């Protein structure tokens, strides 16, 4: 009867404990975070982050880890824009300058009718055999022209700037044409106003042309443009003819009728090719800017993009890993939600969790950019059999935005390892040095930044019209930062200013290189020296997160093994080493109540074992206890060696000295 009563009381007590625990886990009272629970959480995060980092590296590195991708960009740039045309064909009709060497409008027409036209409409193989008409449209044997080749320009209106009153009567200034700006852009038709030739539409403004950018400025959408004929061309009698002949005739007529004049501010030649072996599109843009200064500025832009992302088995394997990354992000978010619901912690007090939220937000943005790039490409309704203009520039732009976002995320992911290295004893010294030097470095960087602003401002005013690196304030600021390391030529400043040039050069070298850079090095060295002095002779190898995780895993599997043997006791969840009351009382981080329940459960399990199993369990427990005692004894020995032993040795020396002094005194008295 007494046994029955005691069992009933224990059952009631257990029920009340479970009810209290459930109410607290429900949010009425949160538990306190112990050191063991904190380290165990860091260990689990380290495991998850390692998996995420490995998968992310596979997803982002494997698709682009091919030198042929860079070779595609280089070959297209060389073929169309930078190589000597004599490398293409020794025919004199294709003689013309390289695009990067274009210095005038006449040079541009020579290039577009010579090297560019022959590169687009190749007429012979490398061994000299002529191509058939059906072979045209393929560049360098593998790259297929998709869409059409187009030329378009941006123009400004007449009287778009104000002539000063002093020059109002000058006959040479009957009109003032400003630099390009959307507010002064010309959208009226001009030219000979022909309607029959195919190139007549080049003199009419079309809103559908996409925007583009050059070296000097960006240009809005719309413009005056024309598409060159595709691979299959016919003449007036519907007979097949080489497209290069038809395109050359169109370009000649446009040149003769004045398609480019003094109001033209930019000409852009664009085409897109597709490389099947690499599954890559290459967008090639040659922009010739003609600002109001009178010079011309050629700008080359070649970008490659993988717009058809999932075509092979390997691509679909990458898709599976991308889904796995998204699931890992969701799991990490769920873990943080459960953690802050269970423990008495605030999110704003944990900087690394805020960092994780920023990282997850960046990854979601990366996925959004990827989806936008795919939707832009699918929205083109691209058909390789239909040779018409496709706006690949928009899809390539969003593809580049996504790849840039992935690059930023990669840096954040690798930097997140500092969260775990801070718990590693040997790496903690370096991070502590950086934290100790953070305040002085922030002040030093502010001083250095304002000095760079001052030097950029002075450089723009004094040398902006002579030195290309100081032509604008933004360029001057970036160049001033670059001058800290290299690229500052004394002769260039000396020729730009007889007096100010050398003064500017010397002042920059003294203030920024000799003083500020050495100040930064001195601050870091001083902080490192302080940290090393504080941690002298304290170099134990320890990593608490991994140790706590290993301890929880071992406990979990031990309890699971015992539970599988008998199945009578209730197993605590993985990592559950915090008391329901939220206060830990034992050395292992387990609360007294949970420790008592675990002890009673183990006693019941051992009572059901046979003699041999009980002996094995007791032997393991005794070994663990012996190891624990050895650690404690080792710690006591260390304390004795470092504190007590020196005191005993000092006392021994003092006693010896006193004894010797007393003996000498006794001898002296005896002699007297």
Secondary structure, 3 states (H helix, E strand, C coil): CHHHHHHHHHHHHHHHHHHHHHHHHCCCCCECCCHHHHHHHHHHHHHHHHHHHHHHHHHHHCCCCCHHHHHHHHHHHHHHHHCCHHHCCCCHHHCCCCHHHCCCHHHHHHHHHCHHHHHHCCCECCCCCECCHHHCCEECCCEEEEEEEEEEEEEECCCCCCCCHHHCCCCCCCCCCCCCCHHHECCCCCCCCCCCCHHHHHHCEECCCCCEECCCCEECCCEEEEECCCCCEECCCCCEECHHHHHHHHHHHHHHCCCCCCCEEEEEEEEEEEECCCCEEEEEEEEEECCCCCCCEEEEEEEEECCCCCCCHHHHHHHHHHHHHHHHHHHHHHHHHHHHHHECCCHHHCHHHHHHHHHHHHHHHHHHHHHHHHHHHHHCCCCCCCCCCCCHHHHHHHHHHHHHHHHHHHHHHHHCCHHHHCCEHHHHHHHHHHHHCHHHHHHHHHHHHHHHHHHHHHHHHHHCCCCHHHCCHHHHHHHHHHHCCCCCCHHHHHHHCCCHHHHHHHHHHHHHHHHHHHHHHHHHHHHHHHHHHHCCCCCCCCEHHHHHHHHHHHHHHHHHHHHHHHCCCCCCCCCCCCCCCCCCCCCCCCCHHHHHHHHHHHHHHHHCCCHHHHHHHHHHHHHHHHHHHHHHHHHHHHHHHHHHHHHHHHHHHHHHHHHHHHHHHHHHHHHC
